[in-house]
Amino acid sequence: MAKLCVNIDHVATLRQARLGFYPDPVEAASIVEKSGASGITVHLREDRRHINDGDVLRLRKSVKSRLNLEMSTAEDIVAFAVSTVPDEATIVPENRRELTTEGGLDTVKNFKRISSVISRLKKKRIVVSLFIEPSFGQISAAKEAGADFIEIHTGKYANNFGKKSGRAEFNRIKKAACFAAALGLKVNAGHGLNLENTRMIAGIREIQDLNIGHSIIARAVICGLENAVKEMLGIIK
Ligand code: PXP
């Protein structure tokens, strides 16, 4: 069964709405873990719009499951990751104006920089994943660059869920997961997953972790964080 890792960025988004101290992502992480999730994911964005350096340092100490740091290849972020040593690092593309991560990393085009960042992270025994589109070319480049995992971007599937194009994207994701596993890469997936569209993705055998954030934190406003995590675990099961 795929494991659930919860992205708690949007707990910090709510805190930053008032530039205050609550809600605290560290407290949220503890509830998420107690509710049965297998890991905590955070994205330290270059503009620090939600999670900040202090949050990551506190999470590094408090998280008992696994801490996955989503990060760009900007030098200050890489230096921070190397000194903080999360359990896992997921390299993502980042564009300042985007609302959320748009599209996967172009490992083919940025091969040299990405390979060098992977090697620096792996020297610290950090497990490295690349957030990429379900494309054979990107998967082969991820393998060549030395990644341990790929995380398949499910955004297009999620945005087109219920349409023919969503079904086509699902088939692409499934084929990509098989291709990556055959190359010896481990496979995660995430982005835009919610109570409606997660079941199909969770049914792909090769997928180990699902990174889900916005929909769970949004549900938590309505039914509480513990219930929202348990509800998603039920869907994955
Ligand atoms: N995986 C990656 C690599 C991401 O960048 C994000 C968004 O930060 C997620 C998963 C979670 O996406 P969502 O918040 O849409 O569930």
Boltz pocket constraint, residues with backbone or C-beta under 6 A from the ligand:
constraints:
  - pocket:
      binder: B
      contacts: [[A, 7], [A, 9], [A, 43], [A, 70], [A, 90], [A, 92], [A, 100], [A, 101], [A, 131], [A, 151], [A, 189], [A, 190], [A, 191], [A, 192], [A, 193], [A, 211], [A, 212], [A, 213], [A, 214], [A, 215]]
      max_distance: 6.0
